[in-house]
Amino acid sequence: LKVQWGVRFALGVGIPLFIGAATGDLAEAVAISGGALLVGLTDPGGPYRGRVRAMLITCVIVAVCTFVGELAAHSAFVLVSLLAVASFGAGMFIALGLPAYFVALMAPLTITVVSSAPADAAHALERAALAFAGGLFAIALVLVLWRAHAHLPERRAIARVYRELAAWVRDPNADDRRPILAAQTAARQALDAS
């Protein structure tokens, strides 16, 4: 699972860079790869429907923050104020859980990354569109996997329940059922989300 995620992540970031290097459009390729990188970081795993939803939200956040961050980079005061508001807002999302926090965290991260390249409105809009396209590319790689293995996350969650049960039954002195309950909860969440 981790190897599969790593390969997909590497393809999402690497393919645009290789194409950009081959065509001589390296600045555009970096913008696309940056979008794919930031959106790919928020792939929470689990059922595909929830993953795609979280990544689409991140895609919009990255595009908007790319545009706003590059415009705000002309003024240090505006940039720091914007970054403070985005960071505080992202921090508040921890109350909704870790996956929501990671999605919200992409706003200040994006602003920080793009602040080194101040641009006028036209160029900022172009880079925002390229970052959005990169995010969509990262989502497309997840959708390819969804098509190939539609119920794999749910099956893995159920298999984990049986592995924890087997480990508990094998050990005659085992009293700790917390791993089993955690696996059951994760399996219920996976099945409910699908």
Phi, psi and omega per residue, in radians:
L1 nan -0.799 -3.131
K2 -1.221 -0.626 3.104
V3 -1.151 -0.741 3.124
Q4 -1.072 -0.763 3.115
W5 -1.110 -0.737 3.139
G6 -1.116 -0.730 3.118
V7 -1.132 -0.781 3.127
R8 -1.091 -0.713 3.130
F9 -1.138 -0.770 3.133
A10 -1.115 -0.698 3.098
L11 -1.141 -0.736 -3.128
G12 -1.095 -0.610 -3.135
V13 -1.573 -0.668 -3.022
G14 -1.345 -0.714 -3.078
I15 -1.036 -0.845 3.097
P16 -1.061 -0.630 3.116
L17 -1.154 -0.741 3.118
F18 -1.129 -0.740 3.116
I19 -1.129 -0.745 3.116
G20 -1.113 -0.689 3.110
A21 -1.177 -0.654 -3.131
A22 -1.230 -0.584 -3.096
T23 -1.657 -0.155 -3.127
G24 1.475 0.169 3.133
D25 -1.818 1.052 -3.013
L26 -1.198 -0.665 3.141
A27 -1.094 -0.735 3.110
E28 -1.176 -0.672 3.131
A29 -1.132 -0.649 3.111
V30 -1.141 -0.686 3.107
A31 -1.118 -0.743 3.122
I32 -1.159 -0.795 3.129
S33 -1.106 -0.655 3.088
G34 -1.075 -0.746 3.081
G35 -1.090 -0.767 3.115
A36 -1.115 -0.675 3.133
L37 -1.093 -0.909 -3.067
L38 -1.175 -0.672 3.112
V39 -1.261 -0.681 3.118
G40 -1.107 -0.542 3.115
L41 -1.127 -0.413 -3.079
T42 -1.685 0.191 3.069
D43 -1.202 1.846 -3.012
P44 -1.401 -0.088 -3.030
G45 1.346 -3.002 3.140
G46 1.431 -2.866 -3.105
P47 -1.021 2.483 -3.005
Y48 -1.119 -0.629 -3.100
R49 -1.035 -0.785 3.117
G50 -1.202 -0.610 3.123
R51 -1.129 -0.809 -3.108
V52 -1.138 -0.681 3.120
R53 -1.082 -0.824 3.130
A54 -1.100 -0.696 -3.127
M55 -1.238 -0.601 3.074
L56 -1.147 -0.731 3.088
I57 -1.072 -0.762 3.113
T58 -1.102 -0.661 3.131
C59 -1.032 -0.772 3.111
V60 -1.162 -0.770 3.132
I61 -1.037 -0.789 -3.118
V62 -1.111 -0.753 -3.138
A63 -1.118 -0.815 -3.131
V64 -1.121 -0.777 -3.115
C65 -1.220 -0.501 3.038
T66 -1.126 -0.835 3.137
F67 -1.081 -0.915 -3.084
V68 -1.163 -0.707 -3.122
G69 -1.131 -0.699 3.127
E70 -1.228 -0.596 3.070
L71 -1.218 -0.724 -3.088
A72 -1.280 -0.303 -3.076
A73 -1.150 -0.228 3.113
H74 -1.242 -0.430 -3.109
S75 -2.176 2.116 -3.124
A76 -1.089 -0.685 -3.129
F77 -1.120 -0.816 3.134
V78 -1.121 -0.737 -3.121
L79 -1.101 -0.815 -3.130
V80 -1.151 -0.689 3.105
S81 -1.106 -0.788 3.122
L82 -1.097 -0.737 3.128
L83 -1.136 -0.667 3.109
A84 -1.122 -0.778 3.135
V85 -1.134 -0.780 3.141
A86 -1.124 -0.690 3.136
S87 -1.178 -0.749 3.106
F88 -1.105 -0.787 3.116
G89 -1.059 -0.740 3.121
A90 -1.120 -0.700 3.128
G91 -1.082 -0.570 3.137
M92 -1.207 -0.404 -3.107
F93 -1.262 -0.167 3.099
I94 -1.084 -0.434 3.107
A95 -1.129 -0.418 3.135
L96 -1.578 -0.041 3.114
G97 2.008 2.864 -3.077
L98 -1.098 -0.757 3.114
P99 -1.058 -0.717 3.111
A100 -1.155 -0.641 3.109
Y101 -1.111 -0.759 3.125
F102 -1.096 -0.677 3.090
V103 -1.102 -0.841 -3.122
A104 -1.169 -0.527 -3.127
L105 -1.148 -0.366 3.139
M106 -1.180 -0.376 3.124
A107 -1.143 -1.026 3.125
P108 -1.158 -0.536 3.108
L109 -1.131 -0.768 3.111
T110 -1.099 -0.789 3.140
I111 -1.055 -0.719 3.126
T112 -1.112 -0.767 -3.105
V113 -1.148 -0.792 -3.046
V114 -1.433 -0.187 -3.100
S115 -1.149 -0.300 3.123
S116 -1.377 -0.122 -3.127
A117 -2.226 1.281 3.117
P118 -1.075 2.533 -3.090
A119 -2.564 2.828 3.017
D120 -1.368 3.089 -3.027
A121 -1.075 -0.705 -3.097
A122 -1.155 -0.809 -3.140
H123 -1.222 -0.639 3.098
A124 -1.117 -0.691 3.112
L125 -1.153 -0.681 3.113
E126 -1.111 -0.793 3.138
R127 -1.180 -0.607 3.086
A128 -1.109 -0.723 3.100
A129 -1.125 -0.680 3.110
L130 -1.171 -0.711 3.092
A131 -1.111 -0.683 3.089
F132 -1.085 -0.754 3.114
A133 -1.087 -0.690 3.088
G134 -1.105 -0.706 3.066
G135 -1.087 -0.723 3.099
L136 -1.123 -0.590 3.087
F137 -1.131 -0.742 3.096
A138 -1.089 -0.682 3.110
I139 -1.170 -0.685 3.131
A140 -1.056 -0.645 3.100
L141 -1.139 -0.619 3.072
V142 -1.197 -0.690 -3.136
L143 -1.135 -0.590 3.072
V144 -1.093 -0.755 3.100
L145 -1.127 -0.689 3.131
W146 -1.031 -0.752 -3.127
R147 -1.147 -0.643 -3.094
A148 -1.348 -0.618 -3.076
H149 -2.403 1.305 -2.964
A150 -1.034 -0.662 -3.043
H151 -2.047 0.383 -3.096
L152 -1.049 -0.789 -3.140
P153 -1.072 -0.667 3.122
E154 -1.174 -0.720 3.126
R155 -1.114 -0.689 3.111
R156 -1.144 -0.676 3.131
A157 -1.131 -0.719 3.125
I158 -1.209 -0.694 3.103
A159 -1.079 -0.612 3.116
R160 -1.130 -0.658 3.094
V161 -1.046 -0.805 -3.122
Y162 -1.187 -0.610 3.084
R163 -1.127 -0.737 3.127
E164 -1.164 -0.685 3.084
L165 -1.106 -0.751 -3.140
A166 -1.110 -0.720 3.116
A167 -1.123 -0.659 3.140
W168 -1.205 -0.711 -3.131
V169 -1.211 -0.624 -3.132
R170 -1.121 -0.586 -3.072
D171 -1.671 1.890 -3.079
P172 -1.193 -0.326 -3.129
N173 -1.717 0.129 -3.064
A174 -1.324 2.202 3.046
D175 -1.998 -0.321 -3.041
D176 -1.437 1.905 3.127
R177 -1.764 0.114 -3.128
R178 -1.029 -0.716 3.103
P179 -1.065 -0.623 3.126
I180 -1.186 -0.799 -3.138
L181 -1.118 -0.669 3.108
A182 -1.138 -0.709 3.121
A183 -1.161 -0.683 3.100
Q184 -1.120 -0.731 3.122
T185 -1.106 -0.762 3.127
A186 -1.115 -0.675 3.132
A187 -1.178 -0.723 3.093
R188 -1.063 -0.769 -3.141
Q189 -1.115 -0.721 3.126
A190 -1.116 -0.739 -3.133
L191 -1.244 -0.642 3.097
D192 -1.167 -0.675 -3.114
A193 -1.229 -0.441 -3.120
S194 -1.494 nan nan
